[in-house]
Amino acid sequence: LKFDNPHARAPHDFPLDQSYAQLFAAQVAQRGDQVVARCDDESLTYAELDRRSTRLAHALRDAGAGEDQLVALVAPRGLALLTMMIAVFKAGAAMLPLEVNHPPERLREILGLARAPLLVVSEAAGGLLEPLLSGLDQPPAALFAEACWKSGNDAPLPPLGRPQSLAYVLFTSGSTGTPKGVMIEQR
């Protein structure tokens, strides 16, 4: 995954009074037709990424996503995962990225500990869905990312999420062998 924004490397003060979704919207307004990211032979402009992530964010909100609520993401690193991440922030929720190269048992343990009510999976990781969810006491509702962004609602979403809102949770291996979650705010 390569970002094509030369300004991203320039040192500047980060606006701590805005959410990720607000910061992304400002970039879309300024650079809509510019390529924001490339992966392998695919690229997305800011406008394309905005449209895809908005459609997925609508689906997430319709499924009940809200502020500080975890949405598990299952996708290899690439443009689908980037789209899923932005959509979660637009929905006002927080993400729980799951590393697709980890064993399904490990991912299932993390999902059980986090109790994320929603999970978004890419087509490339669709084969992980059944082994990941089997045996969970409270399996999350699953959405398929590409199905959501290929058609859907393009209307701008009223902003949810604030700088002090939860951005994501990462699980460490934990010194006892049991994964431990670390919560990070958007700020």
Secondary structure, 3 states (H helix, E strand, C coil): CEECCHHHHCCCCCCCCCCHHHHHHHHHHHHCCCEEEEECCEEEEHHHHHHHHHHHHHHHHHCCCCCCCEEEEECCCCHHHHHHHHHHHHCCCEEEEECCCCCHHHHHHHHHHHCCCEEEECHHHHHHHHHHHCCCCCCCEEEEHHHHHHCCCCCCCCCCCCCCCEEEEEEECCCCCCCEEEEEECC
